[in-house]
């Protein structure tokens, strides 16, 4: 007997529920210490505080001469200024520089005690008589071209907050600040189950069967959201196969594609009932994608019924390493077929007596509807589990009117042209041609939106954080700032 029909959850409420669903799991997750060489793309689990002053000592900002007092300045005796190597980067502290003297110095070298400024090579003249003269056009200013100790930060200063995505620039900052390894958020392990007897893995469509578009797309999309995709498996439309795959998965999040409606071969809802799962979201008032769902799977003790292997037992079906590496022979529709397996690091799987709560995100089978489900449910859920800050979808004016649904929110692929959001064609639930060239998805309220109306635009993961580029809203802010502000140049150091 089917349960009574439930009214769909509003789109804003569905996203909020998904963001809150794994708060407890995220709060209790232990950080993973990673060497800098392995931390790219991870998320900081704790604030990054400086372990040293930056610079750690006064350094020269330019090649030239370290000066003491007003000029002209006496150069080291018995040498010609250009031939004397002077003070080089990497050398220890040197003897104090007497008043009225100068010595050659390289960029990044430690400034000697007593130095009051650095004169750039192109601004000074050494005539070979043992004296250095500054160009009249470039008078010496106290402290010029000296990077003073602690100019950038002092030891203990917070440089970056928890939740920061580790980019190449963050790695450089961490190294400069004294770090060899970083505390990072454990990536949630996700398994993708692609359902559908009609799906082909290669070749052209034939005999009523079509190519699987979701298998190649969903896993990489989830990785862009910060997940560790341990496996993508294709399952036959068989109730027991779907049940076994969900029940035996040791992933933190299971993502299914297709089978979320109420058709004769839609087995996701029956599977969740058999597992005693709690439906958090069962249908969303959004187009495309309204049959999407989010469920919390029942907690189970390791080794109990329904959990064929302990997470800490290598080689068992529930072990994350065996999950990622096991492939069974057979055609693409067989229950055991997997692809793209990436075994997780064992350092991310601490032993535990019982499973934390796991979650299942059920995506519709139509490709653009599945994208809607990824942005509505999977993205907020994974954002919480990965410790990333909530995005700030910015309003953008529509370049043309967009027809709306009478009751539901619409998500429409758009591209940006001259600071406006241009709706794209090919936005039907089964189409990917529009989203493939989109910059984001415009959130169209029930009833539609007129030309020029400001609507929120959801950034795609590769259009912002995944490429380390600012979102369209950030770009607009930058343009405004550039129009009103000049460059900030330290008075102690001129532009290079």
Buried (B, 14 or more C-beta within 10 A) or exposed (E): EEEEEEEBBBBBEBBEBBBEBBEEBBEEBEBBBBEBEBBEBBBBBBEBBBBBBBBBEBBBBBBBBBBBBEBBBBBBEEBEBEEBEBBEEEEEEBEEBEEEBBBBBBBBBBBBEBBBBBBBBEBBEBEEEBBBBBEEEEEBEEBBBBBBBBBBBEBEBEBBEBBBBBEEEBBEBBEBBBBEBBBBBBBBBBBBBBBBEBBBBEEEEEEEBEBBBBBBBBBBBBBBBBBBBBBBBBBBBBBEBBBBBBBBBBBBBBBBBBBBBEEEBBBBBBBBEBBEBBBBBBBBBBBBBBBBBBBBBBEBEBBEEBBBBBBBBEEBBBBBBBBBBBEEEEEBBBBBBBBBBBBBBEEBBEEEEEBEBBBBBBBBBBBBBBBBBBBBBBBBBBBBBBBBEEBEBBBBEBBEEBEBBEEBBBBBBBBBEEEBBBBBEBBBBBBBBBBEEBBBBBBBBBEBBEEEBEBBBBBBBEBBBBEEEBBBBBBBEEEEEEEEEEEEEEEBBEEE
